[in-house]
Amino acid sequence: MTTTAPRPVRSAQHHQLLGLSAAFGIGVLVAIQSRVNGDLGNRLGDGIPAALISFGSGLVLLLIACAVVPRIRTSLGRVWSTIRTPSAKAIGELRWWQCIGGIAGAFLVATQSITVAVIGVAVFTVAVVAGQAVSSLVVDRLGFGPAGPQPYTPLRIVGAVVALVAVVLAVSDRLSHPSGLLLAVLPALAGIGTAVQQAINGRVARTASPDAYGAVAAAVINFLVGTTALAIVFLIDLGFRGAPRPLPTEPWLYVGGACGVAFISLAAAVVRVVGVFVLGLGTIAGQLIASLFIDLFLPAGTNEVTAAVVAGTLLALIAVVVAAIPNLRRG
């Protein structure tokens, strides 16, 4: 009698490829959210209320999910119990500060609403990527993510460099405006925070539950913290700048929160499979290609598809494959 031996290597590679595909989809959602929130901020004349609307609507969706799905509530309770009864000697124990990744997410959404209408989706993307590609290497090396410390390797470093070259090439003809370069500093800082956010949200998701409900629970905490932070900032902004313009009536301007719920939940689940660095590179590729199609079919202002954008997109895809090789080999 013969038996078929299991194939763990093929299974691990399959999981890695699925994780990369999900990371790519996350990037597409980020690009769509950036365009939507940028337009909403422009229509309101103030990016802070636009960011609050985006995060707040996402929180409402997640709270509805909590109300109808008991396992999400159970996962949230597990996180709360872990934080309340920490064990100082436990390895990998969740700490309270690992539950405030929503602040980084709130800052990212705020920069979308403030800068995208001025510098465009493409320049916003390159600025975020510049911060995220470098910081994700450090975050992985320090072991902030649920996968633990991941060493620097030549291929991972090459992947980061190629990714940076790709996005710079993609927007090389759009970086000459002085105000654009100045505003690009904000999304660059947001990119640094995004890598940390993805890592610690992954830890929260793992503590909450090993299945998809843990990722949703992490998203609930992320949006609750982010919405609270943005509400405080909005009250301060209201005192200095006054009320924003009336709310626009187009429904599509309010889908940013739903996009955020989707990609935050996906990122919290996928980071456990591919790590922070490869998740970031997959997201980069998705953002670049989505930005390409947005500029092609839904142009805004003077944004147009150029040969540099196409070349940068292809180079970013190569960077994703190069950076993923160590993960596939380890599997």
N, C-alpha and C positions, 0 to 999 in steps of 0.2 A: 504493500500500500504506500503510495507516495503522497506527500503533502506539499502544498505550495508555500514556500517560505515568504514571510512578510517582506515588504520592500520599504523600510523606513526612510531610506535616502530619497526615493522617488516621492514619498509622501511629504517629506520636509520641503523638497523643491517645489512641489505642488502648492504647499502652503505659502512659500515665499512668493511665487508668481501671483497667487491670489491676493496676497498682501500688497504687492506692487501695483496690481490692477486697482485695488481699492484706494491706494495712495494717489494714483492718477486721477480717480474720480473725485477725491477730496480736493485736488488742485483745481479741477473744473468748477466745483462748487464755490471755492474761494474766489475764483475769477468772476463768476456770476455775481456773488455777493458784493465784491468790490465795486462792480459797475452799478449795481442797484443802490447800494448805500451811498456811493458817490453822487449819483443823480438825486437821491432823496435829500442829502445834505445841501446840495446846490439849490434845490427848490425851496428848502426851508431857510436858506441863508445862514445856516449854523449847523456844523457837523455834530455837535454834542447831542442835541435832541434826536437827530437822525440815528445816531448810534444807540441811544436809549430805546428808541422805538424798535430797532432791529433786535437788540438783546432782550428787551421786555417781551416782544411777541414770541421769541423763541422760548422764553421761560414759561409763558402761558401754555404753549403747546406741550412742553415737558410736564407741567403740573397736571394737565389733563391726562397725559399718559400715566402719571403716578396714581391718579384717582381711579383709573379703570384697570390697571395691571398691578395686582398685589405683589408680584415678585420684584417689581422695581422698588416698592416701598420696603420690602424685606432687605433688598440690597443696600438701600440708604440706611436702614437701621443697623446693618452690619458695620458700615463705615463709622457711624456715630458711636457704636459700642467700642470699636477699635480705638478711636481717638480718646474716648473717656477713660479707657483702661489700658494705657500703653504699658508695654514692658520694656524697660530700658535695656535689657539684655537681649531682647529678641532681634534677630537679624531681619532686616527688611520691614520692620514695623512701620506702619503709616503714622506720620506726624500731622499735627493740625495745619502746619504751614504748607503741607503738600496738597491741601484742599483749596488753596486760594489761586489756582492757576487761572481762574476766570478774570482776574485783574489784567493779566497779559492779553487775554482774549478781548476784553473790553477796550484796551488800548489799541489793539489791532483794528477793531471795528470803528473806533473813533478816528483813527488815521485814514481809514477808507473814506469816511464821510467828509473829512476835512480836505484831503489832498487829491483824491482821484479826479474830481471835476476839473482840477487845475493841471495836474501833471499826466493824467491818463492812466489807464489800467496797466499798460506796458511798463512805464517808468515806476509805478507803484510796485509792480511785481519784481523788477530788478532790485529795488531798494530792500524789499522784504527778504528776497533771496540772499542778498549780500550779507545780511545779518544772520539769517537762518542757517545758511550752508556752513558758515564758520562756527557758530555757536553750537550747532548740533553735534559736531565732532567732539567738542569739549564736553557737552552734556553726556554723550554716550561714554566717553572715556572716564568720566567721574562716576558713572553708574547711576544717574538720576532716574533712568527709565526702569521699567519692570524687568527688562532683560538683563540688568546688571551691567557692570563695567565691560565695555567693548574696546579693544585696543586699536590704536592707530595702525593702519596698514598702508603700504604704498598705493594699492588700488583705491582705497577709500579717500586718501589725500588727492590722488589724481582725479577721482570723481568729483570732489569738491571744487578743484581748480577748473576742471572742464565745465562744470555747471556755472561757475561764476563767469567764465569766458563766454559761455553760451548766452546768458541773459544780457551781458554787456553788449555783445554783438547784436542781439535782437533789438535793442533800443539805442544803438549807437548814434542814430541820426535824430534822437529825441532828447538828448542830454545837454544840449547847448544853451538852453534858457536858464539864466541865473536863478530865477525864482523856483524853477523846477528842481534844480540841484539842492536848493535850500530846503524845500518841502520834502525832498526825498530822505532827509535825515530822520524824520518821524517814522516812516514805515521801516527804515533800516533798524531802528531801535525796536520796533514792533516785531521784526523778524527774529531778533535775538530772544525776545520774550516768548515767541511762538515755540521755539525748540524746547525751552524749559517747560512751557505749558503742556506740550504733547507728552513729555516724559512723565511729569508728575500726575497728569490725568490718567496715564496708563497705570500707574501705581494705585490710584484711587479705584480704577475699574477692576483691577485684580483683587483688591481687598473686598470690594463690594460683592463680586460674583465672578466665577470663571467663565460665564457665558455672556451672551449679548446684553442681558439685563444689567450686568456690571458696567458696561460701557454707557448705557443710558443713564444709570445712576450717577456716573461721573459727569455726564453732560448736565444733569440737573444741578449738581453742586457747582459746576463751572458757570452756568447761566445765572444761578442765584447770586453768587459772589460778584459776577460781572455786572449784573443789573443793579445791585446795591451800590457798587462803586460808581457806575454811570449816573445813578439818581442823585448821589451826593454832588458829583461834579456838575450836573445839570442845574441843581439849585444854586450853586455858586455862580455858574454861568448866567443864570437868569437874573441874578442880582446885578451883575456887571453889564450885560448886553441887552437885557430885556427879553420879551417874548419873541419866539421865532415867527416866520411867516405862517400863514394858514396852511393846514395840511393839504397836500395835493390829493386829487380824487382817483388817480390811476392805480388800480389794484396791484400791478406788478412792482410798484415801488415799495411794497411792504412784504416781499418774499425773502428779504435778507435774513430774517430770523429763522425761517424754515431751513434755509441753506445752512445756517450756522448750526442748528440742531443736528442736521444730517452729518456735516463733516466733523464736528466735535465728537459725536458718538462713534463715527467710523474711525477717527484717529485714535481714540482711546482704546479701541479694540485692536487695530492694526499694529500699533506700536509694540504690542507684546509679541508680534510675529517677526517683524522686520527690523525693529530698533528705530531710534529717533532719526539717525542719519539717512537711512534709505527711505524712510517715510517722508522726510523732507525733500529728498531728490525726486521721488515719485510725484509729490505735490508740485514741485517746480515744473516738471514736464507737463502736468495737467493744466497748470496755470498758463504756461506759455501757449499751448495749443488752443486753449479756450480763449485766451486774449487774441490770438490770431483770427479765430472765427468771429469773435465779437467785433473786432475792427473791420473784418471783411463784410459781414452781413448786417451788423448794427453799428455803423460808424458813428462816432461822436466827435464833433469838432474837426480838427485837421488830422486825426489819427487815420493812418492808412497802412495797408499791408505792403511791405517792401521786401526786397531780396534779403536784407539783413535780418528781418524778423523770421523769415522762413529758414535761413541758415542757422540762426540761433536756436530755433525750435528743434531742428534735427540734431544739433550738437548737444542739446540738453537731454534728448532721448538716449544718445550714446553715453552721456555721463551717468544716467540712471542704471544702464546695463553694467557699466564698468564698476560702479560702486556696489552693485548687488552681488558681484561675483564672490566676494568673501563669505557672504551670508549663504549663498547656494552651496559653496564648498563645505562650510561648517555643517550645513544640514546633511 
